Amino acid sequence: MQVALENNIVFVVIEYLAILCWGLSGGLAAIRKGYDIFTIMLCGWLTALGGGLVRDVMLGALPPVGITDKGYVLTTLFSGIIVVVAHPEITKLKWTMTVIDALGLGLFAVSGTAKALAYGSSGMTAVFLGMFTALAGGLIRDIFIGDVPMIIRDKHLYAVPSFIGCILTVLVWRGVSYGWFDMRSEMLLDVLIVIIVVALRLLSVGFNVTLPGAVERHRVYLPSESRYLKRPVIHPHADTVDPGDTTKDEEDKPQDGSRPPQG
């Protein structure tokens, strides 16, 4: 099954470029941890194709494209070889890598959602699978090497643009199924969705746009639970504790502070 963007040679080239970029970023993450060449190449493969593996397994599209598409696999292996040799130079191409990464984010969000819909998934399921396609590779890599996942570590908008792109893709797909759009219109709309995702990501990085955290509060409107808790009393000749008896020990306690008589 094919989606609209797979019929456009320009976006196929961009997709391979995004796989290459994600492979490079995965390899860099392993290099920063001081791992060997095998782990470097494995991290590149997980980053670039791990999301598609998760999507295909959940769809039942087996074996997954991440191990059957020779072009994808060879691209990730090539990215691993490049990063092993040229990692000092690649590290300096921060903005270029960010742009290509954003393109990959948009493309995989759209293509992953569309593939899920093509396999008969509901709209909500397709949104989740589209986000898995775009985000799960980096998530798996970071867990694999013991890092805080990038979708948490990077406070700029990352998951949100992909989420918006997945929802818009579902809406376009529904429009095609209702006969509102033809194949050409669907392709143009998919291109527009990718542009929206890329723009949101780059604007977030360029202008330091982040999501707000928890609401800051300075007053609590509920009383502390400790004021309602009663201290349990242990009776001298009893084996059990009576949590409700909090007055007997006060009655038995002499007023002068000495210990009460025993026996």
Order of alpha helices (4+ residues) and beta strands (2+ residues): alpha-alpha-alpha-alpha-alpha-alpha-alpha-alpha-alpha-beta-beta-alpha
